[in-house]
Amino acid sequence: MDFLRILVILYTIICLWIFLHLFGYYKRSSSKLPPGPFPLPIIGNLLLLGRNPHRSLAKLSKTYGPIMYLKLGTVQTIVASSPEMAKQILHKHDQICSNRMVPDTAHVANHHTSALSWLPVGNKWRTLRKICKEHMFTVHKLQLSESLRQEKLQQLRDYLHECCSNTRVVDIGEVAFVTSLNLISTTLFSIDFAHFDSDSAQEMKGTINGLMKIFGTPNLADYFPILKRIDPQGLKRESKAYFGKMLAIFDQIISERLRSRGVSSSDSPRKNDLLQVLLDLNQERDSDLSHDEIIHLLVVLILGGADTSADTVEWAMTELLRNPEIMSKAKDKLRNVIGENKQVEESDISKLPYLRALIKETFRFHPVGPFLIPHKANANVEMNGYVVPKDAQILVNIWAMGRDPSIWSNADMFEPERFLDNKIDYKGHDFEFIPFGSGRRICPGMPLAHIMVHLMMASLIHNFEWKLEPGTKPEDLDLNEMFGLSLHKAVPLKAFPIK
């Protein structure tokens, strides 16, 4: 049943007879709480979220300011919508605000007790973070895996050339997803998880997108804990189904790897992937890394690596097809630096300022994580003269900051040129522009995402012209979003590649 419809029914049934009894409960417990809209009995401010909470809360912040208080059911929520407040939360008070508000849907298969994304800062979190940093995302490790990325990009180009020959329309989000997914899966397991135009690609994309949507969907069971057993929206049941598919795949891969490790044969050479490293660590004496932690770490890396990079590429291509003059300029800049026939390499990224500006503008205009991952306050903390209460959910609305005209000129226009003579970067130090977050919870996969998004975009722009489907005008391209933990394009972008 639709989330808003459930809210209206719940409100109608209980509001009339319980209003006077609970009216005092919804008065602010502290005059020092940040300003915000007055909460209704029982449901608080839930009706204000709408279908696109990032947009609704951005609009509310214009009335109530850069730090805002809402009551979402029983959950006290703080919304930050300015670089100054983001810096307070993610830098100055990072230690107090570093934990996560874990949704009920992430409790499936005890994912929240082993997943890097949801764990509180502690020894287990530090161990998993260190593994990612040392064995996946260092400069040295990324250099060693460069040939792998070139192989996946060549597969992308080969598929698009085939589509050119057959005059076949391309779902750009899907081909970006398959490319990203296979890069991650080969890095983790030395196998491809999907192939272009395959059922496996559709199934895996549906599973990953489904989980990301569920994790970000406003859930009555989170706002009213008494409803957790009922699961009124069925989100936890959906989460169990998606997790079941993914965990079964990983369990099978790990079991097969363990069997092969037990066979000493020249026909079974040692794999040079992250799974091999994790199993080695697991079998060390006094190891702190359990089997469950291995599986859930792999789930986190697959979810974060495949989904967000593909979404960014699809949004960037949407804007280029809506703005042919920007597409033409991007092509010319690539051609001038790379040449006609040479393929873009990772060492070329630093020589391509317009491509980098294009990607930055996409991160600003279409951040795939509009609230990052929600934080949680470990204790009462004062910010800007207001009290952020202990256990409050903290949302940093980076979508609102990216559209703020007091920060960006022509904020509602897609203009890569704004970053050409601008030293602002997304590495977590410039708080007006933090698509990967900042502080200790900054996305550990940022170095890999930086490389992959630039290389995929360069391959799509440099090697092909693009034509929209008959009857579709550039200005008519759909920009509607599908809200979740990441912002998907509601209507897939499809176009014809031309040699």
SERO-714831 format. One line per field, with one value per residue (C-alpha): residue in one letter; x, y, z. Coordinates in Angstrom, 3 decimals, always signed. Layout:
N
resn: [A,...]
east: [X,...]
north: [Y,...]
up: [Z,...]
% end
This chain:
499
resn: [M,D,F,L,R,I,L,V,I,L,Y,T,I,I,C,L,W,I,F,L,H,L,F,G,Y,Y,K,R,S,S,S,K,L,P,P,G,P,F,P,L,P,I,I,G,N,L,L,L,L,G,R,N,P,H,R,S,L,A,K,L,S,K,T,Y,G,P,I,M,Y,L,K,L,G,T,V,Q,T,I,V,A,S,S,P,E,M,A,K,Q,I,L,H,K,H,D,Q,I,C,S,N,R,M,V,P,D,T,A,H,V,A,N,H,H,T,S,A,L,S,W,L,P,V,G,N,K,W,R,T,L,R,K,I,C,K,E,H,M,F,T,V,H,K,L,Q,L,S,E,S,L,R,Q,E,K,L,Q,Q,L,R,D,Y,L,H,E,C,C,S,N,T,R,V,V,D,I,G,E,V,A,F,V,T,S,L,N,L,I,S,T,T,L,F,S,I,D,F,A,H,F,D,S,D,S,A,Q,E,M,K,G,T,I,N,G,L,M,K,I,F,G,T,P,N,L,A,D,Y,F,P,I,L,K,R,I,D,P,Q,G,L,K,R,E,S,K,A,Y,F,G,K,M,L,A,I,F,D,Q,I,I,S,E,R,L,R,S,R,G,V,S,S,S,D,S,P,R,K,N,D,L,L,Q,V,L,L,D,L,N,Q,E,R,D,S,D,L,S,H,D,E,I,I,H,L,L,V,V,L,I,L,G,G,A,D,T,S,A,D,T,V,E,W,A,M,T,E,L,L,R,N,P,E,I,M,S,K,A,K,D,K,L,R,N,V,I,G,E,N,K,Q,V,E,E,S,D,I,S,K,L,P,Y,L,R,A,L,I,K,E,T,F,R,F,H,P,V,G,P,F,L,I,P,H,K,A,N,A,N,V,E,M,N,G,Y,V,V,P,K,D,A,Q,I,L,V,N,I,W,A,M,G,R,D,P,S,I,W,S,N,A,D,M,F,E,P,E,R,F,L,D,N,K,I,D,Y,K,G,H,D,F,E,F,I,P,F,G,S,G,R,R,I,C,P,G,M,P,L,A,H,I,M,V,H,L,M,M,A,S,L,I,H,N,F,E,W,K,L,E,P,G,T,K,P,E,D,L,D,L,N,E,M,F,G,L,S,L,H,K,A,V,P,L,K,A,F,P,I,K]
east: [+0.000,+1.239,+3.217,+1.218,-2.102,-1.101,-0.155,-3.498,-5.411,-3.319,-3.756,-7.543,-8.152,-6.248,-5.793,-9.310,-9.527,-5.921,-5.213,-5.681,-3.907,-0.755,-0.713,+1.747,+4.024,+4.714,+5.701,+9.388,+11.280,+13.853,+13.593,+17.092,+15.990,+16.486,+13.475,+11.120,+7.494,+5.029,+4.445,+0.997,-0.066,+1.180,+2.724,+4.664,+5.989,+5.853,+3.347,+5.841,+8.343,+6.400,+7.644,+10.965,+12.101,+15.332,+13.300,+10.639,+13.227,+15.219,+12.071,+11.365,+14.924,+14.241,+11.667,+13.314,+17.005,+20.139,+19.592,+16.051,+14.222,+11.452,+9.572,+9.075,+6.762,+8.820,+12.143,+13.727,+15.412,+17.903,+18.299,+21.419,+21.244,+24.319,+28.097,+28.585,+26.237,+27.664,+31.112,+29.807,+28.338,+30.961,+34.101,+33.851,+31.472,+32.407,+33.024,+29.577,+27.736,+29.591,+27.188,+24.351,+20.592,+20.002,+16.715,+14.691,+15.214,+18.990,+18.421,+17.689,+20.216,+21.865,+23.340,+23.570,+25.889,+28.527,+28.120,+30.642,+27.878,+25.794,+28.252,+28.939,+32.469,+34.449,+37.009,+34.980,+34.275,+37.965,+39.059,+36.747,+37.610,+41.332,+40.842,+39.107,+41.730,+44.774,+43.570,+41.333,+41.644,+45.313,+47.064,+49.242,+46.305,+44.409,+47.433,+47.747,+44.128,+44.214,+44.360,+41.194,+39.340,+40.579,+39.278,+35.804,+35.790,+36.761,+33.826,+31.582,+32.926,+32.599,+28.971,+28.176,+29.858,+27.632,+24.596,+25.781,+25.960,+22.486,+20.932,+19.915,+18.839,+20.926,+19.743,+22.650,+22.024,+22.044,+25.282,+26.948,+25.632,+26.927,+30.336,+30.538,+29.191,+31.682,+34.572,+33.598,+32.807,+36.072,+37.967,+36.186,+35.768,+37.642,+34.353,+31.850,+28.420,+26.528,+26.612,+25.074,+21.461,+21.304,+18.744,+21.534,+22.193,+18.520,+18.172,+21.268,+20.350,+16.860,+18.260,+20.787,+18.427,+15.705,+17.853,+19.047,+15.456,+14.236,+17.042,+16.075,+12.272,+10.498,+9.325,+6.581,+8.322,+11.287,+9.152,+6.830,+8.849,+5.647,+4.888,+8.090,+6.414,+3.620,+5.889,+2.938,+4.597,+6.133,+9.596,+11.307,+9.776,+11.122,+14.514,+14.616,+13.886,+16.619,+19.141,+18.313,+19.277,+22.503,+23.682,+23.001,+25.232,+28.043,+27.778,+28.154,+31.163,+32.887,+32.178,+33.637,+36.712,+37.276,+37.072,+39.559,+41.922,+41.941,+43.129,+46.836,+47.073,+48.643,+45.188,+43.858,+46.179,+45.809,+43.330,+44.534,+41.309,+39.811,+38.047,+41.427,+42.735,+39.658,+39.861,+43.568,+42.774,+39.913,+42.168,+44.901,+45.334,+43.379,+41.570,+38.955,+37.318,+34.386,+32.667,+29.576,+31.680,+33.302,+29.915,+28.398,+31.502,+31.216,+27.510,+28.351,+31.066,+28.787,+25.870,+27.914,+30.264,+27.867,+24.853,+26.174,+28.718,+26.121,+23.580,+26.133,+26.963,+23.266,+22.580,+25.664,+24.642,+21.104,+22.427,+24.723,+21.857,+19.697,+22.518,+24.062,+26.451,+28.000,+28.236,+30.000,+32.427,+33.216,+33.929,+36.207,+38.202,+38.690,+39.674,+42.196,+43.954,+43.530,+43.331,+40.878,+41.754,+43.526,+41.507,+41.455,+43.719,+43.693,+46.785,+44.860,+42.214,+44.462,+44.913,+41.169,+39.879,+36.581,+35.765,+36.560,+34.388,+31.560,+31.683,+31.856,+28.831,+26.946,+27.833,+26.576,+23.389,+22.454,+24.079,+23.125,+23.099,+20.975,+21.263,+24.477,+23.756,+21.834,+23.954,+22.956,+23.978,+25.658,+25.023,+23.495,+25.625,+25.283,+25.520,+24.854,+23.284,+20.854,+20.850,+21.010,+19.500,+21.029,+19.831,+18.502,+18.680,+20.896,+20.357,+22.867,+20.931,+23.706,+21.071,+19.839,+23.381,+24.011,+20.955,+21.512,+21.783,+23.695,+26.492,+26.310,+25.527,+22.790,+22.272,+19.418,+21.454,+23.827,+27.071,+30.359,+32.290,+31.717,+34.382,+37.040,+38.657,+37.407,+39.589,+36.625,+36.915,+34.844,+37.447,+35.652,+37.333,+35.024,+31.750,+29.615,+30.481,+30.608,+28.922,+31.036,+30.596,+33.365,+35.117,+35.611,+32.471,+33.569,+32.960,+36.039,+35.429,+35.779,+39.193,+37.796,+34.530,+36.529,+38.413,+35.487,+33.029,+35.588,+36.638,+33.079,+32.037,+35.124,+34.375,+30.757,+31.614,+34.877,+33.972,+30.359,+27.829,+24.419,+20.932,+17.691,+14.790,+12.480,+10.043,+12.130,+13.459,+16.444,+14.419,+11.751,+14.081,+12.586,+14.461,+12.185,+13.917,+13.140,+14.004,+15.957,+19.321,+20.518,+18.621,+17.828,+16.492,+12.775,+12.609,+15.662,+17.754,+17.793,+19.642,+21.237,+25.057,+26.542,+30.126]
north: [+0.000,+3.517,+5.059,+8.303,+6.427,+4.389,+7.577,+9.205,+6.121,+5.910,+9.603,+9.530,+6.535,+7.639,+11.394,+12.451,+10.531,+10.801,+14.401,+16.037,+13.225,+13.466,+17.166,+17.898,+15.081,+16.917,+20.180,+20.736,+19.151,+21.921,+25.542,+25.101,+22.666,+24.022,+25.659,+23.552,+23.006,+22.231,+18.448,+16.921,+14.489,+10.911,+11.269,+14.473,+15.935,+12.753,+14.150,+16.864,+14.369,+13.748,+11.448,+13.273,+14.097,+15.752,+18.330,+18.744,+19.310,+21.688,+23.782,+23.718,+24.833,+28.100,+28.832,+27.343,+27.759,+25.664,+23.532,+22.298,+20.039,+17.609,+14.912,+11.907,+9.681,+8.960,+9.824,+13.203,+14.381,+17.133,+18.347,+20.289,+22.225,+24.449,+23.932,+25.486,+23.021,+20.103,+21.049,+21.171,+17.681,+15.913,+17.667,+19.602,+17.136,+14.128,+11.866,+12.486,+12.360,+9.454,+6.580,+5.514,+5.554,+1.951,+1.242,-1.807,-3.231,-3.430,-5.805,-8.654,-11.499,-9.367,-7.211,-4.237,-6.110,-6.853,-4.272,-1.446,+0.973,+0.538,-0.420,+2.076,+3.401,+0.821,-1.942,-3.991,-0.944,+0.066,-3.447,-3.557,+0.003,-0.815,-3.900,-1.807,+0.909,-1.377,-4.099,-2.251,+1.511,+2.453,+4.054,+0.956,-1.484,+0.638,+0.781,-3.027,-3.422,-0.862,-3.535,-5.047,-1.758,-1.332,-4.802,-3.957,-0.662,-2.469,-4.846,-1.791,-0.293,-3.616,-3.946,-0.379,-0.952,-4.001,-1.853,+0.653,-2.066,-3.363,+0.093,-1.019,+1.414,+1.348,+1.633,+3.775,+3.188,-0.570,-0.710,+1.542,-0.763,-3.934,-2.329,-1.146,-4.431,-6.547,-4.364,-4.784,-8.503,-9.332,-7.308,-9.180,-12.673,-12.843,-13.451,-11.381,-11.144,-10.052,-9.680,-7.061,-7.799,-10.773,-11.929,-12.077,-8.373,-7.520,-9.751,-8.418,-4.822,-5.408,-6.876,-4.083,-1.263,-2.879,-2.929,+0.654,+1.806,-0.105,+1.224,+4.784,+4.488,+6.182,+3.210,+3.391,+0.614,+2.944,+5.869,+3.737,+0.816,-0.855,-1.596,-3.529,-6.924,-5.948,-4.545,-2.519,-1.594,-5.021,-3.483,-5.945,-8.866,-7.417,-6.885,-10.533,-11.675,-9.510,-10.394,-14.076,-13.954,-12.066,-14.058,-17.348,-16.217,-15.177,-18.316,-20.457,-18.483,-18.687,-22.410,-23.113,-21.000,-22.832,-26.175,-25.020,-23.778,-27.272,-28.714,-28.328,-28.340,-26.352,-26.379,-24.274,-21.256,-18.843,-16.042,-12.484,-10.883,-9.474,-12.723,-14.464,-11.766,-12.005,-15.791,-15.567,-13.082,-15.239,-18.286,-16.480,-17.422,-15.078,-13.619,-10.957,-11.446,-13.854,-15.608,-13.402,-10.244,-11.341,-11.886,-8.615,-6.628,-8.039,-7.094,-3.502,-3.222,-4.608,-2.369,+0.795,+0.167,-0.861,+1.273,+4.770,+4.913,+3.730,+6.303,+9.110,+8.102,+7.937,+11.405,+12.856,+11.427,+12.726,+16.247,+15.956,+14.801,+17.652,+20.116,+19.266,+22.238,+20.807,+17.361,+18.908,+20.799,+17.677,+15.731,+18.445,+18.642,+14.870,+14.792,+17.601,+15.829,+12.142,+12.182,+10.436,+6.770,+6.452,+5.308,+7.270,+5.886,+6.596,+8.768,+11.013,+12.060,+14.752,+16.219,+16.547,+19.508,+19.767,+16.096,+16.532,+19.665,+17.753,+14.997,+17.516,+19.321,+16.022,+15.326,+18.810,+18.773,+15.096,+13.737,+10.065,+10.074,+13.162,+12.679,+10.605,+7.784,+9.121,+9.798,+9.485,+11.591,+9.631,+12.401,+15.845,+18.341,+22.081,+23.557,+27.161,+27.772,+24.854,+21.406,+18.298,+15.695,+12.316,+9.525,+12.050,+11.111,+13.558,+14.191,+16.254,+17.444,+17.717,+17.927,+21.191,+22.552,+21.723,+23.768,+26.682,+29.986,+31.589,+29.060,+28.533,+31.036,+29.791,+26.955,+25.414,+25.267,+22.474,+24.368,+22.383,+25.613,+26.674,+24.152,+25.007,+27.794,+26.548,+24.585,+23.085,+19.284,+16.417,+14.829,+15.915,+19.247,+21.648,+21.285,+22.943,+19.964,+16.585,+13.952,+11.232,+12.625,+13.810,+12.883,+9.338,+8.177,+9.411,+6.779,+4.480,+3.655,+7.258,+6.700,+3.848,+5.658,+8.695,+6.569,+4.515,+7.376,+9.412,+6.458,+5.330,+8.856,+9.299,+6.019,+7.001,+10.513,+9.953,+6.843,+7.516,+10.067,+9.671,+10.088,+10.090,+7.808,+9.107,+11.701,+12.569,+16.116,+16.953,+19.407,+16.739,+14.226,+13.113,+14.274,+12.713,+10.879,+7.637,+8.277,+5.776,+5.592,+6.588,+8.688,+6.657,+8.133,+7.268,+6.817,+5.005,+6.967,+5.312,+6.445,+5.128,+5.055,+6.074,+5.391]
up: [+0.000,-0.773,+2.079,+2.128,+2.027,+5.069,+6.885,+6.124,+7.328,+10.481,+11.147,+10.564,+12.843,+15.891,+15.662,+16.715,+19.956,+21.075,+20.099,+23.482,+25.328,+23.274,+22.449,+25.187,+24.001,+20.792,+22.408,+22.094,+24.970,+24.756,+23.697,+22.265,+19.577,+16.048,+14.390,+12.327,+11.302,+14.096,+14.288,+14.067,+16.791,+16.344,+12.902,+13.533,+10.283,+8.193,+5.716,+4.790,+3.344,+0.128,-2.626,-2.933,+0.620,-0.572,-2.484,+0.227,+2.957,+0.746,+0.346,+4.097,+4.876,+3.049,+5.748,+8.838,+8.082,+7.525,+10.632,+11.072,+13.512,+12.522,+14.374,+12.111,+14.118,+17.239,+15.568,+16.261,+13.074,+12.344,+8.757,+7.756,+4.491,+4.428,+4.138,+7.571,+9.238,+7.249,+8.548,+12.122,+11.813,+9.708,+10.951,+14.208,+15.910,+13.777,+16.781,+18.282,+14.938,+13.312,+13.991,+11.728,+11.936,+10.858,+9.018,+10.002,+6.515,+7.144,+10.076,+7.667,+8.032,+10.758,+7.994,+10.351,+12.755,+10.103,+7.334,+7.031,+5.994,+9.153,+11.885,+14.678,+14.821,+16.784,+16.426,+13.932,+11.770,+11.852,+10.854,+7.832,+6.817,+7.012,+4.815,+2.140,+2.272,+2.186,-0.184,-2.665,-2.801,-2.346,-5.321,-5.679,-5.680,-8.189,-10.487,-10.359,-11.482,-14.302,-17.023,-15.606,-15.950,-19.516,-20.325,-19.014,-20.912,-24.098,-23.563,-23.239,-26.484,-28.322,-27.246,-28.344,-31.721,-32.140,-31.330,-33.951,-36.584,-35.716,-35.175,-31.704,-28.999,-25.813,-22.220,-21.023,-17.340,-17.869,-19.866,-17.272,-14.555,-16.219,-16.739,-13.114,-11.729,-13.654,-12.612,-8.964,-9.251,-10.991,-8.392,-5.604,-7.090,-10.440,-12.281,-14.274,-12.657,-15.750,-19.519,-21.757,-22.781,-20.409,-17.861,-15.275,-15.731,-15.303,-12.232,-10.488,-11.319,-9.965,-6.753,-6.141,-7.134,-5.041,-1.906,-2.410,-2.857,+0.208,+2.427,+1.525,+1.487,+4.432,+6.519,+9.133,+11.062,+11.604,+12.750,+14.925,+16.378,+17.591,+13.923,+13.235,+13.700,+11.349,+8.578,+7.218,+3.911,+3.327,+2.992,+5.310,+3.416,+0.179,+1.807,+2.902,-0.641,-2.176,+0.521,+0.118,-3.555,-2.963,+0.043,-1.768,-4.650,-2.320,-0.188,-3.299,-4.552,-1.158,-0.798,-4.232,-3.446,-0.155,-1.961,-4.585,-1.878,-0.448,-3.755,-4.466,-8.232,-11.019,-12.632,-9.739,-9.518,-6.635,-7.364,-7.032,-5.762,-2.570,-1.658,-1.551,+0.807,+3.039,+3.294,+4.124,+6.898,+8.133,+8.498,+10.397,+14.029,+16.321,+13.302,+14.025,+10.606,+10.602,+7.690,+8.111,+8.091,+4.826,+3.166,+4.365,+3.413,-0.097,-0.188,+0.789,-1.874,-4.603,-3.590,-3.370,-6.286,-9.036,-8.291,-7.678,-10.516,-13.035,-11.806,-12.153,-15.732,-16.671,-15.208,-16.930,-20.308,-19.782,-19.319,-22.357,-24.564,-23.214,-23.934,-27.338,-27.148,-23.960,-25.595,-28.604,-26.393,-24.349,-27.561,-28.917,-25.688,-25.633,-29.304,-28.856,-25.978,-26.833,-30.616,-32.910,-32.466,-29.121,-26.105,-22.882,-20.158,-16.455,-16.704,-19.134,-16.575,-15.101,-18.632,-19.257,-17.224,-19.103,-18.505,-14.814,-14.708,-16.389,-13.765,-10.908,-12.276,-12.426,-8.783,-7.875,-9.937,-9.534,-6.353,-6.236,-2.414,-1.613,+2.174,+2.131,+4.622,+7.653,+10.734,+14.390,+17.393,+20.196,+22.742,+23.054,+21.145,+20.624,+17.125,+16.143,+19.542,+19.153,+20.759,+18.590,+20.940,+21.654,+19.291,+16.771,+13.114,+11.195,+7.487,+5.520,+2.473,-0.110,-2.863,-1.284,-1.038,-4.696,-5.738,-3.354,-5.299,-2.411,-3.059,-6.831,-9.565,-11.926,-9.455,-11.475,-14.686,-15.750,-16.399,-16.268,-16.928,-13.315,-12.264,-14.876,-12.857,-9.515,-7.106,-5.251,-5.123,-3.745,-1.463,+1.700,+2.501,+0.605,+2.476,-0.188,-2.398,-0.598,-2.824,-1.134,+2.366,+4.670,+7.883,+9.078,+7.257,+3.837,+1.139,+1.062,-2.608,-3.794,-5.519,-7.625,-8.374,-9.537,-12.066,-13.318,-13.838,-15.795,-17.964,-18.722,-19.660,-21.834,-23.641,-24.307,-25.502,-27.371,-29.329,-30.333,-31.431,-29.789,-31.206,-29.233,-30.126,-32.888,-31.611,-28.533,-28.309,-26.071,-24.020,-23.413,-21.722,-18.427,-15.297,-12.683,-9.861,-8.058,-4.416,-2.351,-0.643,-4.129,-6.668,-9.759,-12.956,-12.947,-16.741,-18.185,-20.668,-24.095,-27.205,-30.382,-30.574,-33.922,-34.989]
% end
